[in-house]
Amino acid sequence: MILIGLGANVSFHRTGSPRATCGAALEQMARSGIRISQRSRWYESAPVPVSEQPWYVNGVVVAETTVSASDLVDRILEIELNFGRQRGEINAPRTLDLDLIAYGSAVIDSKTARGHAIRVPHPRMAERAFVLLPLRDVAPDWRHPSHGLSIDDLVEAMPAGQETKPLADAEGVYGTEWNTSG
C-alpha cells in the first residue's frame, strides 16, 4: 500500500485556499500517473511545532503507481513546485506539502535519481496526529513496516497537545471532482 500525505496552510494564487490546493494536487497526481484509490477526510490541524502560522488542511491518500518509490518522490516534489512550494526554512508555511508516508512494506533511506532524500516510512509520521488520523481513515489495518505497530497503537502513543480535527465538510473534495476509478 502506497500512502501519500497532503497538506497546505497558505493560499496559492492559481488555486485559492489551502483546501482547494489540496484538491487540485489530487488532480495533478492523477495526471502524473499516480492513481488515487482512496482519500481520507480532510482535517484541520494546528502547526507542529506550535506557532503563529495558519492552521493546515491535511489528508492522506492511498495511491497506485507503477513507478519506484524514488521516482514517486521525484514526481510529488515536482507537483509541489508546480503549486508554488518553496523549500527553505524547516516547518515554514507552505502552499503544498506532499510526503510519501509508506511504499508497501519497504524501509528506505537513500536518495532519488535527482538527489532528493527519500526516507520511508516517513520518519516523523508516528509523531503527527495530522498524518495518523487521516491514515487511519484509509487504512485502519495498516502496520508500520519498521516495528509492526498498528495504526491504533501509533495513535495511542502519539505525543499529546496536537490539535487535529475533521473539517466541517470533511468528506467533500474541494475544487473539481476527481474520479477514483481511473
C-alpha positions as CSV (number, residue, x, y, z in Angstrom):
1,M,0.0,0.0,0.0
2,I,1.4,3.4,-1.1
3,L,0.4,6.2,1.3
4,I,0.9,9.9,0.5
5,G,0.2,12.7,2.9
6,L,-1.1,16.1,1.7
7,G,-1.1,19.4,3.5
8,A,-1.2,23.2,2.9
9,N,-1.7,26.2,5.1
10,V,-1.3,29.2,2.8
11,S,-3.2,30.1,-0.4
12,F,-1.8,29.6,-3.8
13,H,-2.6,32.3,-6.4
14,R,-3.8,29.8,-9.1
15,T,-6.0,27.6,-6.8
16,G,-7.0,29.7,-3.9
17,S,-7.4,28.3,-0.4
18,P,-5.3,25.5,1.0
19,R,-8.2,23.1,0.7
20,A,-8.6,24.0,-2.9
21,T,-4.9,23.5,-3.5
22,C,-5.0,20.0,-1.9
23,G,-7.9,19.1,-4.2
24,A,-6.1,20.4,-7.3
25,A,-3.0,18.5,-6.2
26,L,-5.0,15.2,-6.3
27,E,-5.9,16.0,-9.9
28,Q,-2.3,16.7,-10.7
29,M,-1.2,13.5,-9.2
30,A,-3.7,11.6,-11.4
31,R,-2.3,13.4,-14.5
32,S,1.2,12.4,-13.3
33,G,0.5,8.7,-13.3
34,I,-0.4,8.4,-9.6
35,R,-3.9,6.8,-9.3
36,I,-5.7,7.8,-6.1
37,S,-7.8,4.8,-5.0
38,Q,-8.8,6.2,-1.6
39,R,-8.8,9.5,0.2
40,S,-9.2,10.3,3.9
41,R,-11.5,13.1,5.2
42,W,-9.9,16.5,5.2
43,Y,-8.6,17.6,8.6
44,E,-7.7,21.0,10.0
45,S,-4.5,20.9,12.0
46,A,-2.6,23.3,14.2
47,P,1.0,23.7,13.1
48,V,3.6,21.4,14.6
49,P,5.6,22.7,16.4
50,V,3.1,25.2,17.6
51,S,3.5,28.6,16.0
52,E,1.6,31.7,14.9
53,Q,1.3,30.4,11.3
54,P,-2.2,29.5,9.9
55,W,-3.7,26.1,10.5
56,Y,-3.2,23.4,7.9
57,V,-5.6,21.3,5.8
58,N,-4.3,17.7,5.8
59,G,-5.3,14.4,4.3
60,V,-3.8,11.0,3.3
61,V,-4.4,9.1,0.1
62,V,-3.9,5.5,-0.9
63,A,-2.1,5.7,-4.3
64,E,-1.3,3.2,-7.0
65,T,1.5,3.7,-9.5
66,T,4.0,1.6,-11.5
67,V,7.0,3.8,-10.6
68,S,9.5,3.1,-8.0
69,A,9.5,4.9,-4.6
70,S,12.4,7.0,-5.8
71,D,10.6,8.1,-8.9
72,L,7.4,8.7,-7.0
73,V,9.2,11.1,-4.6
74,D,10.6,13.0,-7.6
75,R,7.1,13.3,-9.1
76,I,5.4,14.5,-5.9
77,L,8.2,17.1,-5.3
78,E,7.7,18.3,-8.9
79,I,4.0,18.7,-8.1
80,E,4.8,20.7,-5.0
81,L,6.9,23.0,-7.2
82,N,4.0,23.4,-9.6
83,F,1.9,24.6,-6.7
84,G,4.4,27.2,-5.6
85,R,6.2,25.3,-2.8
86,Q,9.5,26.8,-1.9
87,R,11.8,24.9,0.4
88,G,14.0,26.7,2.8
89,E,13.1,27.2,6.5
90,I,12.1,24.0,8.3
91,N,8.4,23.9,9.3
92,A,7.7,27.1,7.3
93,P,4.2,27.8,6.0
94,R,3.6,26.2,2.6
95,T,1.3,26.2,-0.4
96,L,1.5,22.4,-0.7
97,D,3.3,19.6,1.1
98,L,3.3,16.1,-0.3
99,D,5.0,13.4,1.7
100,L,5.5,9.7,0.8
101,I,4.4,8.1,4.1
102,A,4.7,4.5,3.1
103,Y,5.6,2.5,0.0
104,G,4.2,-1.0,0.7
105,S,6.4,-2.7,3.4
106,A,9.6,-1.0,2.1
107,V,12.0,0.6,4.5
108,I,14.1,3.1,2.5
109,D,16.8,5.6,3.5
110,S,18.5,6.8,0.3
111,K,18.5,9.5,-2.4
112,T,16.4,9.7,-5.6
113,A,17.9,9.9,-9.0
114,R,17.5,13.7,-8.8
115,G,19.3,13.8,-5.4
116,H,16.2,14.2,-3.1
117,A,16.3,12.4,0.2
118,I,13.9,9.5,0.5
119,R,13.0,8.1,3.9
120,V,10.2,5.6,4.0
121,P,8.2,5.1,6.1
122,H,8.2,8.8,6.8
123,P,10.5,9.4,9.8
124,R,8.1,11.7,11.8
125,M,4.8,10.2,10.8
126,A,4.3,8.4,14.2
127,E,4.6,11.7,16.0
128,R,2.0,13.6,13.9
129,A,-1.8,13.5,14.5
130,F,-2.3,15.2,11.1
131,V,-0.8,12.1,9.5
132,L,-2.0,9.3,11.7
133,L,-5.7,10.3,12.0
134,P,-6.3,10.6,8.2
135,L,-4.1,7.5,7.7
136,R,-6.5,5.6,10.0
137,D,-9.4,6.7,7.8
138,V,-8.0,5.0,4.7
139,A,-6.0,2.1,6.2
140,P,-7.4,1.1,9.6
141,D,-5.5,-2.2,9.5
142,W,-2.1,-0.7,8.4
143,R,1.0,-1.6,10.4
144,H,4.2,0.3,10.5
145,P,6.8,-1.6,8.4
146,S,9.8,-0.9,10.7
147,H,8.3,-2.0,14.0
148,G,5.0,-3.6,13.2
149,L,2.8,-1.3,15.4
150,S,-0.8,-1.0,14.3
151,I,-2.2,2.4,13.4
152,D,-4.3,2.3,16.6
153,D,-1.2,1.7,18.6
154,L,0.5,4.6,16.9
155,V,-2.4,6.9,17.5
156,E,-2.5,5.9,21.2
157,A,1.2,6.6,21.6
158,M,1.4,9.9,19.7
159,P,2.5,13.0,21.6
160,A,-0.2,15.0,23.4
161,G,-1.1,18.5,22.7
162,Q,-1.8,18.3,18.9
163,E,-5.0,19.9,17.6
164,T,-6.3,18.0,14.6
165,K,-10.0,17.6,13.7
166,P,-12.1,16.8,10.7
167,L,-13.3,19.8,8.7
168,A,-17.0,20.5,8.9
169,D,-17.3,19.2,5.3
170,A,-14.6,16.7,5.8
171,E,-15.9,14.2,3.2
172,G,-16.1,16.6,0.2
173,V,-13.4,17.1,-2.4
174,Y,-12.8,20.8,-2.8
175,G,-12.3,22.0,-6.3
176,T,-13.0,19.9,-9.4
177,E,-14.2,16.4,-8.8
178,W,-11.7,13.6,-9.3
179,N,-12.5,10.1,-10.3
180,T,-11.1,7.1,-8.3
181,S,-12.0,4.6,-11.0
182,G,-9.2,5.6,-13.3
